[in-house]
Amino acid sequence: MNAVKTALLLGLLSAILLFGGEMIGGRTGLEYGLVLAIAMNFFSYFFSERLSLMTYSAKPVTPQENSEIYARVYPLVHNLTQRMGLPMPKLWIIPEDSPNAFATASAVMSSWVGPMPPVVKT
């Protein structure tokens, strides 16, 4: 169902760009809108995870980097993924004070989980 919602939203964005381009520049504007819609959809599908991580200045969580957080978060996420039959996602920490977390993926094999420090400390 999420894939359908994503396709509908990207389709709506494309339609808005095509309509706006045609209204502003006629046929040439329509062509520019089409190129922009294709570029934005490509970028959104393939690079949205990286963009999210860069936006929050996320840091990787590995045994070498952020080992204290790794010791707390890895067993929890590992147990959950094992029970659900999913592959282990990459772990990241988001340096913000709000107690929150997020997960993102364009496919099951490229998933990422990012808790924020207040979530890990509790």
Backbone as XML, in Angstrom:
<?xml version="1.0"?>
<chain id="A" units="angstrom">
  <residue number="1" name="MET">
    <atom name="N" x="0.821" y="-1.202" z="0.000"/>
    <atom name="CA" x="0.000" y="0.000" z="0.000"/>
    <atom name="C" x="0.859" y="1.257" z="0.000"/>
  </residue>
  <residue number="2" name="ASN">
    <atom name="N" x="1.992" y="1.219" z="0.722"/>
    <atom name="CA" x="2.880" y="2.383" z="0.745"/>
    <atom name="C" x="3.452" y="2.679" z="-0.632"/>
  </residue>
  <residue number="3" name="ALA">
    <atom name="N" x="3.728" y="1.627" z="-1.406"/>
    <atom name="CA" x="4.256" y="1.833" z="-2.756"/>
    <atom name="C" x="3.226" y="2.551" z="-3.627"/>
  </residue>
  <residue number="4" name="VAL">
    <atom name="N" x="1.960" y="2.217" z="-3.447"/>
    <atom name="CA" x="0.896" y="2.866" z="-4.214"/>
    <atom name="C" x="0.789" y="4.334" z="-3.816"/>
  </residue>
  <residue number="5" name="LYS">
    <atom name="N" x="0.841" y="4.610" z="-2.526"/>
    <atom name="CA" x="0.780" y="6.005" z="-2.061"/>
    <atom name="C" x="1.958" y="6.805" z="-2.605"/>
  </residue>
  <residue number="6" name="THR">
    <atom name="N" x="3.144" y="6.216" z="-2.573"/>
    <atom name="CA" x="4.334" y="6.903" z="-3.090"/>
    <atom name="C" x="4.184" y="7.195" z="-4.575"/>
  </residue>
  <residue number="7" name="ALA">
    <atom name="N" x="3.732" y="6.207" z="-5.330"/>
    <atom name="CA" x="3.544" y="6.406" z="-6.768"/>
    <atom name="C" x="2.505" y="7.496" z="-7.042"/>
  </residue>
  <residue number="8" name="LEU">
    <atom name="N" x="1.429" y="7.504" z="-6.273"/>
    <atom name="CA" x="0.403" y="8.535" z="-6.454"/>
    <atom name="C" x="0.936" y="9.931" z="-6.136"/>
  </residue>
  <residue number="9" name="LEU">
    <atom name="N" x="1.688" y="10.040" z="-5.046"/>
    <atom name="CA" x="2.235" y="11.355" z="-4.685"/>
    <atom name="C" x="3.246" y="11.853" z="-5.718"/>
  </residue>
  <residue number="10" name="LEU">
    <atom name="N" x="4.126" y="10.956" z="-6.179"/>
    <atom name="CA" x="5.096" y="11.359" z="-7.203"/>
    <atom name="C" x="4.385" y="11.676" z="-8.520"/>
  </residue>
  <residue number="11" name="GLY">
    <atom name="N" x="3.331" y="10.929" z="-8.831"/>
    <atom name="CA" x="2.545" y="11.228" z="-10.029"/>
    <atom name="C" x="1.857" y="12.580" z="-9.934"/>
  </residue>
  <residue number="12" name="LEU">
    <atom name="N" x="1.324" y="12.890" z="-8.752"/>
    <atom name="CA" x="0.680" y="14.189" z="-8.542"/>
    <atom name="C" x="1.702" y="15.323" z="-8.676"/>
  </residue>
  <residue number="13" name="LEU">
    <atom name="N" x="2.871" y="15.152" z="-8.086"/>
    <atom name="CA" x="3.916" y="16.156" z="-8.215"/>
    <atom name="C" x="4.299" y="16.350" z="-9.683"/>
  </residue>
  <residue number="14" name="SER">
    <atom name="N" x="4.413" y="15.254" z="-10.422"/>
    <atom name="CA" x="4.739" y="15.345" z="-11.848"/>
    <atom name="C" x="3.656" y="16.099" z="-12.607"/>
  </residue>
  <residue number="15" name="ALA">
    <atom name="N" x="2.393" y="15.800" z="-12.312"/>
    <atom name="CA" x="1.290" y="16.479" z="-12.988"/>
    <atom name="C" x="1.305" y="17.976" z="-12.709"/>
  </residue>
  <residue number="16" name="ILE">
    <atom name="N" x="1.597" y="18.338" z="-11.468"/>
    <atom name="CA" x="1.671" y="19.764" z="-11.116"/>
    <atom name="C" x="2.800" y="20.444" z="-11.882"/>
  </residue>
  <residue number="17" name="LEU">
    <atom name="N" x="3.949" y="19.782" z="-11.960"/>
    <atom name="CA" x="5.075" y="20.362" z="-12.701"/>
    <atom name="C" x="4.760" y="20.490" z="-14.187"/>
  </residue>
  <residue number="18" name="LEU">
    <atom name="N" x="4.133" y="19.473" z="-14.764"/>
    <atom name="CA" x="3.775" y="19.526" z="-16.185"/>
    <atom name="C" x="2.740" y="20.614" z="-16.451"/>
  </residue>
  <residue number="19" name="PHE">
    <atom name="N" x="1.714" y="20.679" z="-15.624"/>
    <atom name="CA" x="0.669" y="21.687" z="-15.790"/>
    <atom name="C" x="1.243" y="23.096" z="-15.612"/>
  </residue>
  <residue number="20" name="GLY">
    <atom name="N" x="2.016" y="23.280" z="-14.546"/>
    <atom name="CA" x="2.621" y="24.591" z="-14.297"/>
    <atom name="C" x="3.566" y="25.008" z="-15.409"/>
  </residue>
  <residue number="21" name="GLY">
    <atom name="N" x="4.364" y="24.052" z="-15.892"/>
    <atom name="CA" x="5.284" y="24.357" z="-16.985"/>
    <atom name="C" x="4.560" y="24.778" z="-18.240"/>
  </residue>
  <residue number="22" name="GLU">
    <atom name="N" x="3.449" y="24.078" z="-18.554"/>
    <atom name="CA" x="2.687" y="24.438" z="-19.752"/>
    <atom name="C" x="2.005" y="25.789" z="-19.586"/>
  </residue>
  <residue number="23" name="MET">
    <atom name="N" x="1.491" y="26.074" z="-18.401"/>
    <atom name="CA" x="0.820" y="27.355" z="-18.176"/>
    <atom name="C" x="1.796" y="28.527" z="-18.275"/>
  </residue>
  <residue number="24" name="ILE">
    <atom name="N" x="3.018" y="28.300" z="-17.808"/>
    <atom name="CA" x="3.999" y="29.390" z="-17.809"/>
    <atom name="C" x="4.671" y="29.541" z="-19.170"/>
  </residue>
  <residue number="25" name="GLY">
    <atom name="N" x="5.055" y="28.417" z="-19.784"/>
    <atom name="CA" x="5.871" y="28.526" z="-20.996"/>
    <atom name="C" x="5.356" y="27.795" z="-22.207"/>
  </residue>
  <residue number="26" name="GLY">
    <atom name="N" x="4.101" y="27.379" z="-22.215"/>
    <atom name="CA" x="3.568" y="26.679" z="-23.384"/>
    <atom name="C" x="4.234" y="25.324" z="-23.564"/>
  </residue>
  <residue number="27" name="ARG">
    <atom name="N" x="4.470" y="24.962" z="-24.833"/>
    <atom name="CA" x="5.065" y="23.656" z="-25.124"/>
    <atom name="C" x="6.478" y="23.545" z="-24.564"/>
  </residue>
  <residue number="28" name="THR">
    <atom name="N" x="7.262" y="24.595" z="-24.659"/>
    <atom name="CA" x="8.626" y="24.571" z="-24.113"/>
    <atom name="C" x="8.592" y="24.421" z="-22.602"/>
  </residue>
  <residue number="29" name="GLY">
    <atom name="N" x="7.679" y="25.116" z="-21.955"/>
    <atom name="CA" x="7.528" y="24.987" z="-20.509"/>
    <atom name="C" x="7.104" y="23.584" z="-20.112"/>
  </residue>
  <residue number="30" name="LEU">
    <atom name="N" x="6.246" y="22.968" z="-20.936"/>
    <atom name="CA" x="5.824" y="21.597" z="-20.691"/>
    <atom name="C" x="7.023" y="20.647" z="-20.761"/>
  </residue>
  <residue number="31" name="GLU">
    <atom name="N" x="7.890" y="20.860" z="-21.738"/>
    <atom name="CA" x="9.087" y="20.023" z="-21.875"/>
    <atom name="C" x="10.025" y="20.207" z="-20.685"/>
  </residue>
  <residue number="32" name="TYR">
    <atom name="N" x="10.212" y="21.449" z="-20.250"/>
    <atom name="CA" x="11.034" y="21.695" z="-19.062"/>
    <atom name="C" x="10.414" y="21.043" z="-17.827"/>
  </residue>
  <residue number="33" name="GLY">
    <atom name="N" x="9.094" y="21.149" z="-17.713"/>
    <atom name="CA" x="8.403" y="20.508" z="-16.594"/>
    <atom name="C" x="8.580" y="19.000" z="-16.609"/>
  </residue>
  <residue number="34" name="LEU">
    <atom name="N" x="8.538" y="18.387" z="-17.796"/>
    <atom name="CA" x="8.739" y="16.948" z="-17.915"/>
    <atom name="C" x="10.139" y="16.540" z="-17.488"/>
  </residue>
  <residue number="35" name="VAL">
    <atom name="N" x="11.141" y="17.271" z="-17.950"/>
    <atom name="CA" x="12.532" y="16.974" z="-17.570"/>
    <atom name="C" x="12.708" y="17.143" z="-16.062"/>
  </residue>
  <residue number="36" name="LEU">
    <atom name="N" x="12.152" y="18.209" z="-15.510"/>
    <atom name="CA" x="12.253" y="18.448" z="-14.070"/>
    <atom name="C" x="11.528" y="17.355" z="-13.282"/>
  </residue>
  <residue number="37" name="ALA">
    <atom name="N" x="10.352" y="16.928" z="-13.746"/>
    <atom name="CA" x="9.603" y="15.875" z="-13.061"/>
    <atom name="C" x="10.373" y="14.562" z="-13.078"/>
  </residue>
  <residue number="38" name="ILE">
    <atom name="N" x="10.954" y="14.211" z="-14.202"/>
    <atom name="CA" x="11.744" y="12.974" z="-14.293"/>
    <atom name="C" x="12.943" y="13.040" z="-13.361"/>
  </residue>
  <residue number="39" name="ALA">
    <atom name="N" x="13.651" y="14.168" z="-13.361"/>
    <atom name="CA" x="14.831" y="14.319" z="-12.501"/>
    <atom name="C" x="14.444" y="14.258" z="-11.022"/>
  </residue>
  <residue number="40" name="MET">
    <atom name="N" x="13.375" y="14.935" z="-10.644"/>
    <atom name="CA" x="12.957" y="14.937" z="-9.240"/>
    <atom name="C" x="12.494" y="13.556" z="-8.792"/>
  </residue>
  <residue number="41" name="ASN">
    <atom name="N" x="11.750" y="12.844" z="-9.631"/>
    <atom name="CA" x="11.294" y="11.502" z="-9.270"/>
    <atom name="C" x="12.464" y="10.535" z="-9.146"/>
  </residue>
  <residue number="42" name="PHE">
    <atom name="N" x="13.426" y="10.629" z="-10.049"/>
    <atom name="CA" x="14.617" y="9.783" z="-9.976"/>
    <atom name="C" x="15.374" y="10.047" z="-8.681"/>
  </residue>
  <residue number="43" name="PHE">
    <atom name="N" x="15.617" y="11.316" z="-8.390"/>
    <atom name="CA" x="16.344" y="11.691" z="-7.181"/>
    <atom name="C" x="15.575" y="11.265" z="-5.933"/>
  </residue>
  <residue number="44" name="SER">
    <atom name="N" x="14.278" y="11.490" z="-5.916"/>
    <atom name="CA" x="13.465" y="11.133" z="-4.747"/>
    <atom name="C" x="13.491" y="9.635" z="-4.483"/>
  </residue>
  <residue number="45" name="TYR">
    <atom name="N" x="13.421" y="8.840" z="-5.525"/>
    <atom name="CA" x="13.374" y="7.392" z="-5.335"/>
    <atom name="C" x="14.719" y="6.819" z="-4.903"/>
  </residue>
  <residue number="46" name="PHE">
    <atom name="N" x="15.793" y="7.271" z="-5.541"/>
    <atom name="CA" x="17.089" y="6.648" z="-5.299"/>
    <atom name="C" x="17.925" y="7.306" z="-4.203"/>
  </residue>
  <residue number="47" name="PHE">
    <atom name="N" x="17.657" y="8.566" z="-3.865"/>
    <atom name="CA" x="18.529" y="9.269" z="-2.929"/>
    <atom name="C" x="17.811" y="9.858" z="-1.720"/>
  </residue>
  <residue number="48" name="SER">
    <atom name="N" x="16.546" y="9.539" z="-1.506"/>
    <atom name="CA" x="15.809" y="10.149" z="-0.391"/>
    <atom name="C" x="16.381" y="9.740" z="0.961"/>
  </residue>
  <residue number="49" name="GLU">
    <atom name="N" x="16.865" y="8.497" z="1.094"/>
    <atom name="CA" x="17.438" y="8.070" z="2.374"/>
    <atom name="C" x="18.688" y="8.893" z="2.710"/>
  </residue>
  <residue number="50" name="ARG">
    <atom name="N" x="19.554" y="9.024" z="1.729"/>
    <atom name="CA" x="20.790" y="9.784" z="1.967"/>
    <atom name="C" x="20.482" y="11.248" z="2.272"/>
  </residue>
  <residue number="51" name="LEU">
    <atom name="N" x="19.499" y="11.793" z="1.584"/>
    <atom name="CA" x="19.106" y="13.177" z="1.834"/>
    <atom name="C" x="18.588" y="13.340" z="3.262"/>
  </residue>
  <residue number="52" name="SER">
    <atom name="N" x="17.786" y="12.386" z="3.730"/>
    <atom name="CA" x="17.287" y="12.437" z="5.106"/>
    <atom name="C" x="18.431" y="12.399" z="6.106"/>
  </residue>
  <residue number="53" name="LEU">
    <atom name="N" x="19.375" y="11.500" z="5.883"/>
    <atom name="CA" x="20.511" y="11.384" z="6.798"/>
    <atom name="C" x="21.380" y="12.635" z="6.780"/>
  </residue>
  <residue number="54" name="MET">
    <atom name="N" x="21.599" y="13.202" z="5.599"/>
    <atom name="CA" x="22.397" y="14.435" z="5.513"/>
    <atom name="C" x="21.673" y="15.601" z="6.168"/>
  </residue>
  <residue number="55" name="THR">
    <atom name="N" x="20.358" y="15.663" z="6.025"/>
    <atom name="CA" x="19.581" y="16.750" z="6.615"/>
    <atom name="C" x="19.745" y="16.780" z="8.130"/>
  </residue>
  <residue number="56" name="TYR">
    <atom name="N" x="19.750" y="15.596" z="8.745"/>
    <atom name="CA" x="19.865" y="15.507" z="10.200"/>
    <atom name="C" x="21.305" y="15.388" z="10.692"/>
  </residue>
  <residue number="57" name="SER">
    <atom name="N" x="22.282" y="15.433" z="9.798"/>
    <atom name="CA" x="23.698" y="15.254" z="10.155"/>
    <atom name="C" x="23.904" y="13.952" z="10.930"/>
  </residue>
  <residue number="58" name="ALA">
    <atom name="N" x="23.283" y="12.893" z="10.446"/>
    <atom name="CA" x="23.347" y="11.595" z="11.123"/>
    <atom name="C" x="24.765" y="11.023" z="11.070"/>
  </residue>
  <residue number="59" name="LYS">
    <atom name="N" x="25.133" y="10.348" z="12.130"/>
    <atom name="CA" x="26.447" y="9.707" z="12.243"/>
    <atom name="C" x="26.245" y="8.194" z="12.276"/>
  </residue>
  <residue number="60" name="PRO">
    <atom name="N" x="27.120" y="7.429" z="11.596"/>
    <atom name="CA" x="26.960" y="5.971" z="11.619"/>
    <atom name="C" x="27.213" y="5.393" z="13.005"/>
  </residue>
  <residue number="61" name="VAL">
    <atom name="N" x="26.501" y="4.330" z="13.322"/>
    <atom name="CA" x="26.662" y="3.629" z="14.594"/>
    <atom name="C" x="27.260" y="2.264" z="14.278"/>
  </residue>
  <residue number="62" name="THR">
    <atom name="N" x="28.519" y="2.087" z="14.640"/>
    <atom name="CA" x="29.233" y="0.828" z="14.436"/>
    <atom name="C" x="29.988" y="0.498" z="15.724"/>
  </residue>
  <residue number="63" name="PRO">
    <atom name="N" x="30.548" y="-0.709" z="15.834"/>
    <atom name="CA" x="31.346" y="-1.000" z="17.033"/>
    <atom name="C" x="32.544" y="-0.055" z="17.186"/>
  </residue>
  <residue number="64" name="GLN">
    <atom name="N" x="33.052" y="0.481" z="16.065"/>
    <atom name="CA" x="34.189" y="1.399" z="16.122"/>
    <atom name="C" x="33.754" y="2.840" z="16.381"/>
  </residue>
  <residue number="65" name="GLU">
    <atom name="N" x="32.660" y="3.250" z="15.765"/>
    <atom name="CA" x="32.155" y="4.609" z="15.929"/>
    <atom name="C" x="30.882" y="4.552" z="16.786"/>
  </residue>
  <residue number="66" name="ASN">
    <atom name="N" x="30.826" y="5.338" z="17.815"/>
    <atom name="CA" x="29.669" y="5.375" z="18.716"/>
    <atom name="C" x="29.410" y="4.006" z="19.345"/>
  </residue>
  <residue number="67" name="SER">
    <atom name="N" x="30.442" y="3.429" z="19.913"/>
    <atom name="CA" x="30.347" y="2.065" z="20.444"/>
    <atom name="C" x="29.355" y="1.939" z="21.603"/>
  </residue>
  <residue number="68" name="GLU">
    <atom name="N" x="29.208" y="2.979" z="22.438"/>
    <atom name="CA" x="28.249" y="2.908" z="23.547"/>
    <atom name="C" x="26.816" y="2.790" z="23.023"/>
  </residue>
  <residue number="69" name="ILE">
    <atom name="N" x="26.502" y="3.590" z="22.029"/>
    <atom name="CA" x="25.166" y="3.547" z="21.445"/>
    <atom name="C" x="24.965" y="2.222" z="20.711"/>
  </residue>
  <residue number="70" name="TYR">
    <atom name="N" x="25.988" y="1.755" z="20.024"/>
    <atom name="CA" x="25.911" y="0.478" z="19.312"/>
    <atom name="C" x="25.572" y="-0.655" z="20.270"/>
  </residue>
  <residue number="71" name="ALA">
    <atom name="N" x="26.204" y="-0.652" z="21.445"/>
    <atom name="CA" x="25.968" y="-1.714" z="22.428"/>
    <atom name="C" x="24.520" y="-1.731" z="22.919"/>
  </residue>
  <residue number="72" name="ARG">
    <atom name="N" x="23.861" y="-0.580" z="22.911"/>
    <atom name="CA" x="22.469" y="-0.513" z="23.375"/>
    <atom name="C" x="21.467" y="-0.743" z="22.250"/>
  </residue>
  <residue number="73" name="VAL">
    <atom name="N" x="21.748" y="-0.205" z="21.072"/>
    <atom name="CA" x="20.774" y="-0.232" z="19.988"/>
    <atom name="C" x="20.863" y="-1.514" z="19.158"/>
  </residue>
  <residue number="74" name="TYR">
    <atom name="N" x="22.070" y="-1.985" z="18.886"/>
    <atom name="CA" x="22.227" y="-3.147" z="18.004"/>
    <atom name="C" x="21.446" y="-4.370" z="18.480"/>
  </residue>
  <residue number="75" name="PRO">
    <atom name="N" x="21.558" y="-4.783" z="19.752"/>
    <atom name="CA" x="20.802" y="-5.978" z="20.164"/>
    <atom name="C" x="19.289" y="-5.825" z="19.999"/>
  </residue>
  <residue number="76" name="LEU">
    <atom name="N" x="18.777" y="-4.651" z="20.294"/>
    <atom name="CA" x="17.343" y="-4.396" z="20.158"/>
    <atom name="C" x="16.891" y="-4.533" z="18.701"/>
  </residue>
  <residue number="77" name="VAL">
    <atom name="N" x="17.579" y="-3.823" z="17.810"/>
    <atom name="CA" x="17.209" y="-3.852" z="16.394"/>
    <atom name="C" x="17.456" y="-5.241" z="15.805"/>
  </residue>
  <residue number="78" name="HIS">
    <atom name="N" x="18.553" y="-5.880" z="16.206"/>
    <atom name="CA" x="18.868" y="-7.218" z="15.703"/>
    <atom name="C" x="17.774" y="-8.217" z="16.090"/>
  </residue>
  <residue number="79" name="ASN">
    <atom name="N" x="17.336" y="-8.193" z="17.339"/>
    <atom name="CA" x="16.270" y="-9.100" z="17.782"/>
    <atom name="C" x="14.966" y="-8.857" z="17.023"/>
  </residue>
  <residue number="80" name="LEU">
    <atom name="N" x="14.630" y="-7.594" z="16.817"/>
    <atom name="CA" x="13.410" y="-7.280" z="16.078"/>
    <atom name="C" x="13.479" y="-7.767" z="14.631"/>
  </residue>
  <residue number="81" name="THR">
    <atom name="N" x="14.597" y="-7.534" z="13.978"/>
    <atom name="CA" x="14.719" y="-7.968" z="12.581"/>
    <atom name="C" x="14.715" y="-9.486" z="12.468"/>
  </residue>
  <residue number="82" name="GLN">
    <atom name="N" x="15.329" y="-10.175" z="13.436"/>
    <atom name="CA" x="15.323" y="-11.636" z="13.407"/>
    <atom name="C" x="13.908" y="-12.178" z="13.562"/>
  </residue>
  <residue number="83" name="ARG">
    <atom name="N" x="13.138" y="-11.605" z="14.496"/>
    <atom name="CA" x="11.765" y="-12.057" z="14.708"/>
    <atom name="C" x="10.868" y="-11.800" z="13.500"/>
  </residue>
  <residue number="84" name="MET">
    <atom name="N" x="11.129" y="-10.700" z="12.808"/>
    <atom name="CA" x="10.299" y="-10.346" z="11.658"/>
    <atom name="C" x="10.817" y="-10.942" z="10.347"/>
  </residue>
  <residue number="85" name="GLY">
    <atom name="N" x="12.000" y="-11.556" z="10.391"/>
    <atom name="CA" x="12.569" y="-12.144" z="9.176"/>
    <atom name="C" x="13.060" y="-11.110" z="8.184"/>
  </residue>
  <residue number="86" name="LEU">
    <atom name="N" x="13.560" y="-9.988" z="8.687"/>
    <atom name="CA" x="14.051" y="-8.904" z="7.837"/>
    <atom name="C" x="15.569" y="-8.808" z="7.935"/>
  </residue>
  <residue number="87" name="PRO">
    <atom name="N" x="16.231" y="-8.244" z="6.932"/>
    <atom name="CA" x="17.675" y="-8.034" z="7.034"/>
    <atom name="C" x="17.994" y="-6.915" z="8.025"/>
  </residue>
  <residue number="88" name="MET">
    <atom name="N" x="19.172" y="-6.969" z="8.593"/>
    <atom name="CA" x="19.609" y="-5.963" z="9.559"/>
    <atom name="C" x="19.834" y="-4.621" z="8.860"/>
  </residue>
  <residue number="89" name="PRO">
    <atom name="N" x="19.163" y="-3.549" z="9.320"/>
    <atom name="CA" x="19.377" y="-2.235" z="8.707"/>
    <atom name="C" x="20.676" y="-1.602" z="9.189"/>
  </residue>
  <residue number="90" name="LYS">
    <atom name="N" x="21.124" y="-0.596" z="8.469"/>
    <atom name="CA" x="22.277" y="0.189" z="8.913"/>
    <atom name="C" x="21.798" y="1.097" z="10.046"/>
  </residue>
  <residue number="91" name="LEU">
    <atom name="N" x="22.645" y="1.285" z="11.041"/>
    <atom name="CA" x="22.278" y="2.093" z="12.202"/>
    <atom name="C" x="22.958" y="3.455" z="12.136"/>
  </residue>
  <residue number="92" name="TRP">
    <atom name="N" x="22.213" y="4.483" z="12.483"/>
    <atom name="CA" x="22.708" y="5.856" z="12.505"/>
    <atom name="C" x="22.197" y="6.519" z="13.773"/>
  </residue>
  <residue number="93" name="ILE">
    <atom name="N" x="22.898" y="7.529" z="14.234"/>
    <atom name="CA" x="22.445" y="8.333" z="15.377"/>
    <atom name="C" x="22.250" y="9.767" z="14.884"/>
  </residue>
  <residue number="94" name="ILE">
    <atom name="N" x="21.178" y="10.374" z="15.331"/>
    <atom name="CA" x="20.860" y="11.737" z="14.922"/>
    <atom name="C" x="21.118" y="12.657" z="16.108"/>
  </residue>
  <residue number="95" name="PRO">
    <atom name="N" x="22.075" y="13.572" z="15.993"/>
    <atom name="CA" x="22.448" y="14.423" z="17.126"/>
    <atom name="C" x="21.449" y="15.553" z="17.382"/>
  </residue>
  <residue number="96" name="GLU">
    <atom name="N" x="20.303" y="15.214" z="17.942"/>
    <atom name="CA" x="19.299" y="16.203" z="18.320"/>
    <atom name="C" x="18.774" y="15.860" z="19.701"/>
  </residue>
  <residue number="97" name="ASP">
    <atom name="N" x="18.234" y="16.849" z="20.390"/>
    <atom name="CA" x="17.775" y="16.652" z="21.756"/>
    <atom name="C" x="16.343" y="16.147" z="21.867"/>
  </residue>
  <residue number="98" name="SER">
    <atom name="N" x="15.620" y="16.118" z="20.776"/>
    <atom name="CA" x="14.229" y="15.641" z="20.856"/>
    <atom name="C" x="14.201" y="14.116" z="20.904"/>
  </residue>
  <residue number="99" name="PRO">
    <atom name="N" x="13.360" y="13.540" z="21.766"/>
    <atom name="CA" x="13.272" y="12.076" z="21.851"/>
    <atom name="C" x="12.478" y="11.529" z="20.664"/>
  </residue>
  <residue number="100" name="ASN">
    <atom name="N" x="13.182" y="11.056" z="19.658"/>
    <atom name="CA" x="12.538" y="10.614" z="18.438"/>
    <atom name="C" x="13.422" y="9.592" z="17.754"/>
  </residue>
  <residue number="101" name="ALA">
    <atom name="N" x="12.922" y="8.972" z="16.716"/>
    <atom name="CA" x="13.690" y="8.041" z="15.900"/>
    <atom name="C" x="13.025" y="7.973" z="14.537"/>
  </residue>
  <residue number="102" name="PHE">
    <atom name="N" x="13.758" y="7.529" z="13.538"/>
    <atom name="CA" x="13.152" y="7.348" z="12.234"/>
    <atom name="C" x="13.783" y="6.165" z="11.528"/>
  </residue>
  <residue number="103" name="ALA">
    <atom name="N" x="13.042" y="5.618" z="10.594"/>
    <atom name="CA" x="13.531" y="4.535" z="9.743"/>
    <atom name="C" x="13.174" y="4.909" z="8.317"/>
  </residue>
  <residue number="104" name="THR">
    <atom name="N" x="14.050" y="4.588" z="7.388"/>
    <atom name="CA" x="13.809" y="4.921" z="5.993"/>
    <atom name="C" x="14.386" y="3.837" z="5.102"/>
  </residue>
  <residue number="105" name="ALA">
    <atom name="N" x="13.778" y="3.659" z="3.945"/>
    <atom name="CA" x="14.277" y="2.674" z="2.982"/>
    <atom name="C" x="13.523" y="2.824" z="1.673"/>
  </residue>
  <residue number="106" name="SER">
    <atom name="N" x="14.224" y="2.579" z="0.578"/>
    <atom name="CA" x="13.545" y="2.481" z="-0.712"/>
    <atom name="C" x="13.330" y="1.010" z="-1.049"/>
  </residue>
  <residue number="107" name="ALA">
    <atom name="N" x="14.040" y="0.137" z="-0.363"/>
    <atom name="CA" x="13.879" y="-1.309" z="-0.521"/>
    <atom name="C" x="14.281" y="-1.962" z="0.795"/>
  </residue>
  <residue number="108" name="VAL">
    <atom name="N" x="13.847" y="-3.174" z="1.015"/>
    <atom name="CA" x="14.140" y="-3.857" z="2.272"/>
    <atom name="C" x="15.637" y="-4.009" z="2.482"/>
  </residue>
  <residue number="109" name="MET">
    <atom name="N" x="16.382" y="-4.215" z="1.425"/>
    <atom name="CA" x="17.820" y="-4.454" z="1.554"/>
    <atom name="C" x="18.626" y="-3.179" z="1.825"/>
  </residue>
  <residue number="110" name="SER">
    <atom name="N" x="18.019" y="-2.006" z="1.707"/>
    <atom name="CA" x="18.765" y="-0.764" z="1.940"/>
    <atom name="C" x="18.115" y="0.071" z="3.034"/>
  </residue>
  <residue number="111" name="SER">
    <atom name="N" x="17.718" y="-0.570" z="4.116"/>
    <atom name="CA" x="17.027" y="0.145" z="5.177"/>
    <atom name="C" x="18.011" y="0.771" z="6.158"/>
  </residue>
  <residue number="112" name="TRP">
    <atom name="N" x="17.557" y="1.846" z="6.833"/>
    <atom name="CA" x="18.374" y="2.596" z="7.774"/>
    <atom name="C" x="17.504" y="2.935" z="8.977"/>
  </residue>
  <residue number="113" name="VAL">
    <atom name="N" x="18.074" y="2.843" z="10.174"/>
    <atom name="CA" x="17.362" y="3.203" z="11.398"/>
    <atom name="C" x="18.189" y="4.268" z="12.101"/>
  </residue>
  <residue number="114" name="GLY">
    <atom name="N" x="17.537" y="5.328" z="12.575"/>
    <atom name="CA" x="18.263" y="6.408" z="13.227"/>
    <atom name="C" x="17.573" y="6.923" z="14.479"/>
  </residue>
  <residue number="115" name="PRO">
    <atom name="N" x="17.920" y="6.409" z="15.656"/>
    <atom name="CA" x="17.372" y="6.993" z="16.889"/>
    <atom name="C" x="18.121" y="8.268" z="17.267"/>
  </residue>
  <residue number="116" name="MET">
    <atom name="N" x="17.519" y="9.072" z="18.094"/>
    <atom name="CA" x="18.160" y="10.279" z="18.611"/>
    <atom name="C" x="18.627" y="10.015" z="20.035"/>
  </residue>
  <residue number="117" name="PRO">
    <atom name="N" x="19.676" y="10.698" z="20.498"/>
    <atom name="CA" x="20.276" y="10.391" z="21.798"/>
    <atom name="C" x="19.312" y="10.257" z="22.966"/>
  </residue>
  <residue number="118" name="PRO">
    <atom name="N" x="18.284" y="11.098" z="23.137"/>
    <atom name="CA" x="17.386" y="10.896" z="24.284"/>
    <atom name="C" x="16.691" y="9.527" z="24.258"/>
  </residue>
  <residue number="119" name="VAL">
    <atom name="N" x="16.422" y="8.990" z="23.089"/>
    <atom name="CA" x="15.788" y="7.671" z="22.993"/>
    <atom name="C" x="16.753" y="6.588" z="23.457"/>
  </residue>
  <residue number="120" name="VAL">
    <atom name="N" x="18.024" y="6.731" z="23.115"/>
    <atom name="CA" x="19.023" y="5.732" z="23.449"/>
    <atom name="C" x="19.341" y="5.772" z="24.949"/>
  </residue>
  <residue number="121" name="LYS">
    <atom name="N" x="19.309" y="6.958" z="25.561"/>
    <atom name="CA" x="19.670" y="7.106" z="26.977"/>
    <atom name="C" x="18.639" y="6.532" z="27.910"/>
  </residue>
  <residue number="122" name="THR">
    <atom name="N" x="17.382" y="6.439" z="27.490"/>
    <atom name="CA" x="16.326" y="5.955" z="28.392"/>
    <atom name="C" x="16.305" y="4.459" z="28.511"/>
  </residue>
</chain>
